[in-house]
């Protein structure tokens, strides 16, 4: 296989759907037309970063809070006990907490 220098190649650019281009290679006085067609779009870089999600249980959260000097109020403890008795889902618990702290 012969290596072709960039100066030996000219291109007429992309046309039509996908990436279609033709290139003319001149090497030792011989003209060779190359044609490239790819229906795939150009590769897009993904700026999304994967973030690990960690769920901390109640007991672990209580231990962390205790180390930081945070303790739940009496109203908070009653609310959590009520959620347990009612068997509320996580979404329902969040909704009730928001409702309790909502102003107005």
N, C-alpha and C positions, 0 to 999 in steps of 0.2 A: 504494500500500500504506500502511495506517495503522499508525503506531507505537502499541504498547500498553504502558502503564506497568506496572511490577511490581505496583503496588497494585490494578490493575484485574483481576488474574488470581488465581484460587484453584484449588487442585489437590487431588485426593483421594488422591494418592500412587500407588505402584507396586502392581500386582496380578499374580498368575498367573506364567506363564513369561515370561522375558525382562523387558523394561521396558515395562509397560503403564500408562498414566496418562491421566486425562481432566482437562481444565482448563475452567473456566467463565470466559469473558471478558465483562465488562459494560462496554459503551461506549455512551454516550448513551442509556441505558435499554434497549439491545438486548442480549439474552442469546445468546451463541454458544457451543455446546459443541464443544471441540476434543478429538480422540482421537489418542493417539500409541502405536504398538505397534512394538517392535523386538525380534526374537528374539535379537539379538546381546547378549551380556553386556556389562556396563559395562567400559570400557577400563581395564586394569590397567597400572600403571607397572612397568616392568622395572628392577629394581635391579642387574641384571647389567652389569658393565662389560666391555667388550671389551679383552682384553689381547693385545698383539702378541707373538707367539712368535718368538724369534730362535734359530737354531741356529748355534753357532760350531764351525768345523772344528778338527781337531787342530792344524794348523799355526798357525792364528790364536790358539788357546788357548795354545799353547806360547809365542808371542810376548808375549801378555798376561801370562802367568805369569812370564816372564823379566823383564819390566819391574817386576813386583811382587816380584821376588826369590824366586820359588817355583820349585823344580826337582823333577822327579819322581825318586823313589828308584829304585835298581837293580831292586828287585822289581817296581815299577810298570812300568818300561820292558820288563822281560822278559814281564810279563803282557800288555801291549799287543802285543808282537811275537807272542806265542803266539795271541792272538785273531785277529791278521791271518793267521797261517798256517792256523788252523782255519776261517777264514771265518765267524766267528760274527756273528749279527745283533745289532743294537743292544740288543734285549731280552735276548738270551743274554749279551752282554757285561756288562750291568748285573747280571744274576743272578750271574755269576761274581765280579764285584767285591764284591757284597754278601756272597757266600759267603766270600770271602777275608778280609773285615773283620768277619764275624760272631763275636761272643764266645760261648763256651760250647759 
